[in-house]
Amino acid sequence: MQAAPEAVSSADKSDLRHRAVHGTLAIGLAQVVKFATQLLSVVILARLLAPADFGLFAMVMPLAAFVMMVQDIGLSQAVVASPNLSRAQTSAMFWINAALSLALAVLFAVSAPLIAAFFGEPRLVAPALALAGSVLVSGLATQHFAHLTKTLRFGTIAIIDIASTLLGFAAAVGIAWFAPSIWALVASVLVGMAVGLVGAWATARWLPGRPARFAEVRELLRLGAGLSTFTLSNFFARNLDNVMIGRWAGAVQLGFYDRAYKLLLFPLQQINNPIGRVMVPVLSRLADEPHRYRHAYRRTIRLMLMVTLPGVAFMLVFAAPLIDTLMGPRWRPAAAIFTWLAVAALHQPMSATFGWLFISQRRGGEFGRWGLFNMVTSVLAFAIGLPWGAIGVAAAYALSDVLIRMPVLWWWVGRSGPVRHRDLLSIVWPFAIALAGTLAGLAGLRLWGGGTGLAGLVLAGCFAFGSFALLLAFTAPGRETLAEAGGLVGSRLGRFRADRRDRGRGRPAIESH
């Protein structure tokens, strides 16, 4: 049987906070590298490859990603969210993932001709066969990454992420330069996953052994089932738009849609997803201490909103010149799509973190039901907008997201648990005011002709972050957040200087966890 959670001692609490902060910074550094690499990838590959190449990749990659979602079935998140597991229980999760991954990889490879026939693109057969291998690679690495996350080894995860991102990017650019085609994008995925597999197995210091009996993993499977219901339904909500546009509007329109989506929402995911890696195990350990749980969540979300919202506001107002400057004139049709997606992105820096609450509170069933609602309403929106092409899909998604899904999700997550509706409102209201003022200022700057050319865009971006911070300083919670951010940066700089001073004197630097 699974042991009951142990009380957290005062020493453990201090260590947990230190490791959470250290882990957030380590993962944050990795995300800076990944974001910069992704931005370079968007800019460079958009000039080396044709829109149809991206469209073809966007047809087959969601299907491969779906199979990877199925092979996990929520078990990695269940392992991270469960405080105490035996070696046999963890091994059982690995063998289940491995067996399912092998079966799904074979099934995906066999289905390659059917995928090509569905889209009417014979060129998809070979890429689909290659991506079938990534399914197996992903399954073999899943539990090792879960082990690294559960043991709070975020620095190790950050190094693996950076290595896989840079080597995948190098492979894509190399192939795109010498043989421009969809294979540049496929190579990026295959190389990145292979590096992740090697890195996870080499650093986890854990090997699977004899699995536990079914009775010992029943609760884990039940929690994983609820979490996988959300994961799979959320996948459909996020990827059926690609399938529908590719099938009925063609590869070129899908290429525009895919690049707009990647340029806008990928940076947000690069902030939310890795911080979630840190916060889910931390919040899981604090689930029996509501006050500390609320404080940890509130503090993290405020810092995230301060970093992300000004950037979203800037991209919304300056969508057209941003697309034209970064990707070139032939990508101008993507600007209208980009603008609509930015409307949906305004609330996602906070709404996307609600999954942390569901998972850490072990509300897997509720999370799964929300995922089904999200999937149904999103797919209906895609179908409504599809007659107007990729722009119609983006507009229908954005409007339904803001008017339907966002209010329902906020109500759903705040019904129970340590973080209730009033707590969510207390977090968001200062940032909503600062966002409204920033949007107004950016709109005025755009009307007056600002933000043209690369230098103008940089100045407009600086204006967005500066005005947001200034408006935030007019509220007490905003001033508290700015002080926390300054204190966090100051403490890390002080620690860095102390480490350098100690090394200069021949003493070992302070060891961080």
SVG drawing of the C-alpha trace seen along z (x, -y; Angstrom):
<svg xmlns="http://www.w3.org/2000/svg" viewBox="-20 -60 63 69">
<polyline fill="none" stroke="black" stroke-width="0.4" points="0.0,0.0 1.1,-3.6 2.4,-5.2 0.6,-8.2 2.2,-11.6 4.6,-12.6 4.5,-16.0 6.9,-18.5 9.4,-19.7 10.6,-23.3 14.0,-22.3 12.3,-20.5 10.1,-23.6 13.1,-25.8 14.9,-23.3 11.7,-22.9 11.4,-26.7 15.1,-26.9 14.9,-24.0 11.7,-25.4 13.4,-28.8 16.6,-27.3 14.6,-24.9 12.5,-27.7 15.6,-29.7 17.3,-26.7 14.3,-25.8 13.8,-29.5 17.3,-29.7 16.6,-26.7 13.5,-28.3 15.3,-31.5 17.6,-29.4 14.6,-27.4 12.7,-30.6 15.6,-32.3 16.2,-29.1 12.6,-28.8 12.5,-32.5 15.6,-31.9 14.0,-28.8 10.9,-30.7 12.9,-33.4 15.6,-31.3 13.5,-28.3 10.7,-30.6 13.3,-32.0 14.7,-28.6 11.5,-26.6 8.2,-27.2 4.9,-27.6 3.8,-24.2 6.7,-22.5 5.4,-23.7 1.9,-22.8 2.9,-19.2 4.7,-18.9 1.7,-20.4 -0.5,-17.7 1.5,-14.7 3.1,-16.0 -0.2,-16.4 -1.0,-12.8 2.5,-11.7 2.0,-13.9 -1.4,-12.4 0.1,-8.9 2.8,-10.1 0.0,-11.4 -1.7,-8.0 1.5,-6.1 1.9,-8.2 -1.8,-7.8 -1.1,-10.3 1.3,-7.9 4.2,-10.4 2.0,-13.1 0.6,-10.5 4.1,-9.6 5.1,-13.2 1.9,-14.0 2.2,-11.0 4.3,-11.8 5.6,-8.3 6.2,-5.5 8.1,-2.2 10.7,-1.2 8.4,1.6 5.5,-0.9 7.7,-3.2 9.1,-0.3 5.5,0.9 4.8,-2.6 7.9,-2.3 7.1,1.1 3.5,0.1 4.7,-3.0 7.3,-1.0 5.0,1.7 2.3,-0.7 4.8,-2.9 6.1,0.1 2.6,1.1 1.6,-2.4 4.8,-3.0 4.2,0.1 0.5,-0.9 1.5,-4.5 4.1,-3.1 1.5,-0.8 -1.0,-3.7 1.5,-5.9 -0.2,-5.2 -3.6,-5.9 -2.4,-9.3 -1.1,-10.2 -4.4,-9.1 -6.5,-11.1 -4.7,-14.4 -4.2,-13.5 -0.4,-13.9 1.8,-10.9 4.8,-12.9 3.7,-12.2 4.4,-8.5 8.1,-8.6 7.9,-11.4 5.2,-9.4 7.3,-6.3 10.3,-8.3 8.1,-9.9 6.8,-6.5 10.3,-6.0 9.9,-9.1 6.9,-7.5 9.0,-4.7 11.8,-7.1 9.4,-9.3 7.9,-6.3 11.3,-5.1 12.2,-8.5 8.9,-9.4 9.4,-7.8 13.0,-8.9 12.0,-12.5 9.2,-11.9 11.9,-10.6 14.1,-13.7 11.1,-15.9 9.9,-14.1 13.3,-14.4 13.4,-18.1 16.5,-17.8 15.5,-20.7 19.1,-21.8 19.6,-18.4 16.4,-18.7 17.4,-22.2 20.7,-21.0 19.0,-18.2 16.4,-20.6 19.0,-23.0 21.1,-20.3 18.1,-18.7 16.8,-22.1 20.1,-23.3 21.0,-20.0 17.5,-19.7 17.7,-23.2 21.2,-22.6 19.9,-19.5 16.9,-21.4 19.0,-24.3 21.6,-22.0 19.0,-20.0 17.0,-23.1 20.2,-24.8 21.3,-21.9 18.0,-20.1 15.0,-22.3 12.0,-20.1 9.8,-18.8 12.7,-16.6 14.4,-19.6 11.4,-19.8 11.3,-16.0 15.0,-15.9 14.6,-18.5 12.0,-16.3 14.0,-13.1 17.4,-14.5 15.8,-16.5 14.0,-13.4 17.1,-11.1 19.2,-13.6 16.5,-13.8 16.4,-10.0 20.2,-9.6 20.3,-12.5 17.4,-11.2 18.8,-7.7 22.3,-8.9 21.4,-11.3 18.4,-9.8 20.5,-7.2 17.5,-4.9 16.9,-1.6 13.6,0.1 13.3,3.4 10.6,5.9 7.1,4.3 4.7,4.1 1.4,6.1 -1.7,4.6 -3.2,3.9 -0.2,1.7 -0.6,-0.5 -4.4,-0.6 -4.6,-4.1 -1.9,-5.4 -3.7,-4.1 -6.9,-5.7 -5.2,-9.1 -3.4,-8.7 -6.7,-7.9 -8.3,-11.1 -5.2,-13.1 -4.9,-11.4 -8.6,-12.2 -7.7,-15.8 -4.4,-15.4 -6.0,-13.6 -9.0,-15.9 -6.8,-18.9 -4.7,-17.5 -7.7,-17.3 -8.7,-20.9 -5.2,-22.1 -4.6,-20.1 -7.8,-19.3 -7.6,-22.8 -4.4,-21.8 -6.1,-18.6 -9.2,-20.4 -7.4,-23.3 -4.9,-20.9 -7.7,-18.6 -10.1,-21.3 -8.0,-24.4 -4.7,-23.0 -1.1,-23.0 -0.4,-26.7 -3.1,-28.1 -2.1,-25.5 1.5,-26.7 0.4,-30.3 -1.7,-29.2 1.0,-26.9 3.7,-29.6 1.4,-32.2 0.4,-29.7 4.1,-28.8 5.3,-32.4 2.6,-33.5 1.6,-30.6 4.9,-28.6 6.7,-31.3 3.9,-31.1 4.1,-27.4 7.9,-27.7 7.2,-29.7 4.2,-27.8 5.2,-24.2 8.6,-24.1 7.5,-26.2 4.7,-23.6 7.4,-21.0 8.6,-22.7 5.3,-23.8 3.3,-20.5 5.7,-18.5 6.1,-21.5 2.3,-22.1 1.7,-18.4 3.9,-18.4 2.0,-21.5 -1.5,-20.1 -2.2,-19.6 -1.1,-23.1 -3.6,-25.4 -2.0,-28.7 1.4,-27.8 -0.1,-26.3 -2.0,-29.5 1.1,-31.6 3.3,-29.5 0.8,-29.6 0.0,-33.3 3.7,-34.3 4.6,-32.2 1.6,-33.4 2.2,-37.0 5.7,-36.8 4.6,-34.9 2.0,-37.5 4.4,-40.3 6.8,-38.6 4.2,-37.4 1.3,-39.8 3.3,-42.8 4.7,-40.6 1.3,-39.3 -0.1,-42.9 2.8,-44.0 2.3,-41.0 -1.4,-41.7 -1.1,-45.3 2.0,-45.0 1.1,-41.7 1.4,-42.9 4.8,-44.6 6.2,-41.8 5.3,-39.2 6.6,-41.3 9.9,-42.0 10.7,-38.6 9.4,-36.3 9.4,-38.3 6.7,-39.7 5.5,-36.4 4.2,-35.6 1.9,-38.6 -1.3,-36.5 -0.4,-35.1 -0.7,-38.5 -4.6,-38.4 -4.4,-34.8 -1.7,-36.0 -3.9,-38.8 -6.9,-36.6 -4.8,-34.1 -3.3,-36.9 -6.8,-37.7 -7.1,-34.2 -3.6,-34.4 -4.4,-37.4 -5.8,-35.1 -3.8,-32.0 -0.7,-32.9 -2.9,-32.4 -5.6,-30.0 -2.9,-27.5 -1.6,-27.2 -5.0,-25.9 -3.8,-22.4 -1.3,-22.6 -4.1,-23.0 -6.1,-20.0 -3.0,-17.8 -1.5,-18.7 -4.9,-18.4 -5.4,-15.0 -8.6,-16.2 -8.0,-14.0 -11.7,-13.3 -12.6,-17.0 -9.6,-17.7 -10.7,-15.1 -14.3,-16.4 -13.0,-20.0 -10.9,-18.6 -13.9,-17.1 -15.8,-20.3 -12.8,-22.2 -12.4,-19.8 -16.1,-19.8 -16.4,-23.6 -13.1,-24.1 -13.9,-21.6 -17.3,-23.2 -15.6,-26.6 -13.1,-25.2 -16.0,-23.8 -17.9,-27.1 -14.9,-29.1 -13.6,-26.6 -15.7,-28.0 -13.7,-31.2 -10.3,-29.3 -7.5,-29.6 -8.5,-33.2 -12.1,-32.0 -10.8,-29.1 -8.5,-31.5 -11.3,-34.0 -13.9,-31.4 -11.4,-29.8 -10.5,-33.2 -14.0,-34.3 -15.2,-31.0 -12.2,-30.9 -12.7,-34.3 -16.5,-34.2 -17.2,-30.5 -14.2,-28.4 -12.4,-31.0 -15.4,-31.8 -16.3,-28.1 -12.7,-27.1 -12.3,-29.8 -15.5,-28.7 -14.6,-25.0 -11.1,-25.2 -12.2,-27.5 -15.0,-25.4 -12.9,-23.5 -9.3,-23.2 -7.0,-25.7 -7.3,-28.3 -10.8,-29.5 -12.6,-32.1 -11.8,-35.0 -8.1,-34.0 -8.0,-34.0 -9.6,-37.4 -7.2,-38.8 -4.3,-37.7 -5.6,-38.9 -7.2,-42.3 -4.0,-44.5 -2.6,-42.8 -5.9,-43.3 -5.7,-47.0 -2.1,-47.2 -2.9,-45.2 -5.7,-47.5 -3.5,-50.5 -0.7,-49.0 -2.9,-48.0 -4.2,-51.5 -0.7,-52.9 0.5,-50.5 -2.5,-51.3 -1.7,-55.0 1.9,-54.3 0.8,-52.3 -1.6,-55.0 1.2,-57.6 3.4,-55.4 5.6,-53.8 6.9,-50.2 8.1,-50.2 11.3,-48.3 13.3,-46.1 14.5,-49.1 10.9,-50.4 9.6,-47.0 12.3,-46.8 11.4,-50.2 7.7,-49.3 8.4,-46.1 10.4,-48.1 7.5,-50.5 5.1,-47.6 7.1,-46.2 8.0,-49.6 4.4,-50.9 3.1,-47.6 5.5,-47.8 4.7,-51.5 0.9,-50.8 1.5,-47.8 3.3,-50.0 0.1,-52.0 -1.4,-49.0 -0.2,-47.4 -0.2,-43.8 1.7,-45.1 4.3,-46.8 4.7,-43.6 5.3,-41.6 7.8,-44.1 9.7,-44.0 9.6,-40.2 11.1,-40.2 13.8,-42.6 14.6,-40.6 14.8,-37.4 17.2,-38.8 19.2,-40.5 19.5,-37.3 20.7,-35.3 23.2,-37.9 24.5,-38.1 24.8,-34.3 26.7,-34.3 29.1,-37.0 29.7,-35.1 30.4,-31.9 32.9,-33.7 34.6,-35.3 34.9,-32.0 36.4,-30.3 38.8,-33.2 40.0,-32.6 40.4,-28.9 37.4,-27.8 34.6,-25.6 31.5,-27.5 28.3,-27.1 26.7,-24.0 23.1,-24.5 20.5,-21.7"/>
</svg>
